[in-house]
Amino acid sequence: MTLDHRGGDGRPFRVLDIPELTVPSGAHIGLRGPSGSGKTSLLHLIAGLIVPSAGKVSWGETEVSSLSPSSRDRWRLSTLGFVFQDFHLIPELDILANITLPTTFSSWRVGPAEREHAEIVAARMGLADLRRRTGTLSRGEQQRVAIARAVCRRPAMILADEPTASLDAAHADEVGALLVDAANEAGATLICATHDAALLARLRRRLDIKAATPIMEQAA
Amino acid sequence: MNPFAMVLADLRALRWTAAAIVALVALAVAVGVAIGAQERALRQSSAAAADDFSLLIGAPGSQTQLLMSTVYLQLDAIPLMEGSVLQSLARDERVAAFAPIAFGDVTRGYPIIGTTAAFATRWGRVAPSEGRLFAREGEALIGADVDYRLGESITPSHGVAGQTHKPGEEAEDEAGHRHAGHDHTIVGRLPPLGSPWDRAILVPIESVWEVHGLGNGHAQGIESIGPPFDGVPVPGVPAIVVKPRSVAGAYALRSQYRQGGTMAFFPAEVLVGIYRSLGDARGVLVFASTLNATLVLASILLLLIAVTGLRRRRYAVLRAMGAPRLYVLLVIWIGMALLMALGCITGLLLGGAAAGVLSGLIEAQTGLRLAISLDKPEFLQIGLLFVIGTVLSLLPAVASFASPIASGLRD
């Protein structure tokens, strides 16, 4: 599988060139590599947010990279939880509404069972008073809400992009532990791009990604 | 799918921008509605005021001036025509009814109009709401808005051409022109007609003639009022209203009385001319209000493109979490639709209120009652604004679907 990008000077760059990568179900994988090496691009490829220039991405029997955009949306909703470096919460909504937001993508109401489950997950993340708007929370709390949002629907796979990079050391350790515990409890595959040595140490496998390589331009 | 949580979040995030959008839409709608409703009301009310005046006959001169004087009581010095016209109309088979209209005198700023009892009731269409019709000289019937009581007595003063009278207020020089010894007693009041005649004081035409020393228009010794006017000679009058028996008769009368020292016309034909120039003014207003609506839409669109640009990442995050495109579109559309709807409703109320204030001013000035109503054109205009505005608001989102979700996350 390869992914090419055009750089600022118009020259194509091969961001990723991965002959083959198979991730066993339930594995915890830490992605590391220098900035710009394509960690985020790999996560986006796996999530189907971009499609590879060549090759394919499959989830079990499903070839995600060749699904139609709307089937890919459905697959993503039913399979994935995504944790971003900058949390990407909806600051105008309260904690509970943020955690249950993905449910409203597919159903009209958040049922009492789902609400209760969301409250349990939030409690496990150490979040109290779920009526607070997330815009008012500390960064550590915001990332815990983001993790709760990602794991609440018991996804088969959790993707995390530098989940601890914007937190101070104490919060980073706490959040890292919560993320790995949550993945364990859900039995989910966890793929986590990070520079954080403490977080990498918690993950059972580690994958190094090399820096991007320029492609020889072909004569037109 | 339930986009309302995100709609709420978006509206909370917009806050002042949302208020600005509502205010802009409200302003655009208000201007459009006020202009449209006002212009239509003016047209309908002025046409309705002329309803009982099928055919007007007067001395040759300006048709518009005669129309404004008789129908809208914007009194002016009008030349008199021979009173013998009244006699020939009385003999004419094509005439169902006719009434002389004489004006010129005022009291406390109210015009005093001499006519017949039949025309005072608008050919029997209305009856006095209080008291009775005038039955002899020296009696007067007042319009609904005239501030006199029944039984009170009035003394007419000779009006001066070009002078403006404020109804209900005695002008300084009224006292100097009083017709001494010609008092009238008020015996009745008419119901509201919605026309300037609500401010008039109606007296028998004979009284007006007598006040000016022209006799009473009847044969010697006859003191009754109303037709036939068989005096020798019959005094002149500025205007005669004719109710023809048939349409063909109306046209024949019109052409007959266009010769021999008189002019005759249908008020409608003069109004059409006035409306045409009104229509030109309206065209300018409509153009201005369309321009106004376009500018409002453009500024809303720019606001939204800016906002959606800022939100590109937010919507990309929703997509990354599995939200379908339809969800994102619904969030944007419902949010915009709510703001536009609020703006349209506010604008309707504002526009209606503005038109109401404007008609109040016009009524105070002219006595013409304007009934403001909202009709198809206004709703069509608002509907169009709503549809175009909400559809345009989707464009930035639709455009963003062309590029992969990941590019929205990176911004």
Boltz contact constraints between the chains, C-beta under 6 A:
constraints:
  - contact:
      token1: [A, 44]
      token2: [B, 406]
      max_distance: 6.0
  - contact:
      token1: [A, 49]
      token2: [B, 320]
      max_distance: 6.0
  - contact:
      token1: [A, 49]
      token2: [B, 405]
      max_distance: 6.0
  - contact:
      token1: [A, 49]
      token2: [B, 406]
      max_distance: 6.0
  - contact:
      token1: [A, 50]
      token2: [B, 404]
      max_distance: 6.0
  - contact:
      token1: [A, 50]
      token2: [B, 406]
      max_distance: 6.0
  - contact:
      token1: [A, 73]
      token2: [B, 322]
      max_distance: 6.0
  - contact:
      token1: [A, 73]
      token2: [B, 324]
      max_distance: 6.0
  - contact:
      token1: [A, 76]
      token2: [B, 322]
      max_distance: 6.0
  - contact:
      token1: [A, 77]
      token2: [B, 322]
      max_distance: 6.0
  - contact:
      token1: [A, 82]
      token2: [B, 320]
      max_distance: 6.0
  - contact:
      token1: [A, 88]
      token2: [B, 317]
      max_distance: 6.0
  - contact:
      token1: [A, 90]
      token2: [B, 9]
      max_distance: 6.0
  - contact:
      token1: [A, 92]
      token2: [B, 9]
      max_distance: 6.0
  - contact:
      token1: [A, 92]
      token2: [B, 12]
      max_distance: 6.0
  - contact:
      token1: [A, 92]
      token2: [B, 13]
      max_distance: 6.0
  - contact:
      token1: [A, 93]
      token2: [B, 9]
      max_distance: 6.0
  - contact:
      token1: [A, 97]
      token2: [B, 5]
      max_distance: 6.0
  - contact:
      token1: [A, 102]
      token2: [B, 321]
      max_distance: 6.0
  - contact:
      token1: [A, 102]
      token2: [B, 322]
      max_distance: 6.0
  - contact:
      token1: [A, 104]
      token2: [B, 2]
      max_distance: 6.0
  - contact:
      token1: [A, 104]
      token2: [B, 5]
      max_distance: 6.0
  - contact:
      token1: [A, 105]
      token2: [B, 322]
      max_distance: 6.0
  - contact:
      token1: [A, 105]
      token2: [B, 323]
      max_distance: 6.0
  - contact:
      token1: [A, 105]
      token2: [B, 327]
      max_distance: 6.0
  - contact:
      token1: [A, 108]
      token2: [B, 2]
      max_distance: 6.0
